[in-house]
Amino acid sequence: MRTKIVAGNWKMNKNLQETKELLAELSAKLPDTDADVIVAPTFVNLQAAKTALQDSTIQVAAQNMHFAENGAYTGEISADMLLSLGVDVVILGHSERRSYFGEDDALLAKKVKTAIEKDMKIIFCFGEELEDRKSGNHFALVESQLKNALFDLEANAWNKIVLAYEPVWAIGTGETASPEQAQEMHAFIRKTIADAYNSSIAEGVSILYGGSVKPANAAEIFSKPDVDGGLIGGASLVATDFTDIIKAI
Ligand code: PEP
C-alpha cells in the first residue's frame, strides 16, 4: 500500500508571524488522516515551523537546497543546514526553480544525489510546458526529466523518493489537468519506472499531482488509482482550503 501524501509548497509567502499563525490554525484544524501531511515554508521560517509543529504529525520540508556539502555559494543552503534543524524532506526540481533559476536536469541530478547521500526524503517535481502538451511531446519530455535526474539512482534510493507530476500549464493558473489526464500521465510514469527498475519500485513510489488543486477538485483527482496525493501551492496558504484538501484524500 503506497503512502498517501498532501504537501503544501508555500513558496515565497508568509513572514515569521504569518507562518506561526497559519501553522497554529492548521494544527487546530488538521483532520484525522492516514496521509502524510507536509508543509514547506520558506528557509528562514523552517526553524520556527519545526518548533511550532513539535507535537504535531505535520512534517516540515524545505523548498530547495544546494548540492554542495558547504563552501563559497553565497545565498545557498546545504543539506547539513537543513538536517541540523531537523528538516529531512526537500522539494527539488520545482518548475519555478527550473524556469526562473535555470535549474536543469543535470543540476537536479546532483541535488538528488546529495539528498540521497544525506538520507533525506525528496519530493521530486517535474512536468511538461504547454507547448509540449500541445505538440504531443509531453510523455517523452516527462520520461527524459525522470531519466536524466533519477535513473542513475540505486534501486534502494527509491524508498526516499516521492514524485510530483506538475504540468507547468496548470501551476498557479487555475487550469487543472483533468483527473483523466493526471491518471494517464501517472500510469505512464509508473510504467516508465517499472521499465527502468522493476514493478515493485514502480508500485511502491508515491506519485503526487500538482497544479491548481483546490477543495472543489481534489477528491476527483485523488480518486484516480495512480494519484497518491497532491503538491499544493496557492491553496496550501489558506488553512481551511488545505485541510479540506487533506479531507479529500
Ligand atoms: C505548485 O507550485 O507546486 C503548485 C501546484 O501550485 P498551485 O497549486 O498554486 O497551482
Residues whose N, C-alpha, C, O or C-beta is under 5 A from the ligand:
A	BS01	PEP	N9 A170 I171 G172 T173 G210 G211 S212 V213 L231 I232 G233 G234 A235
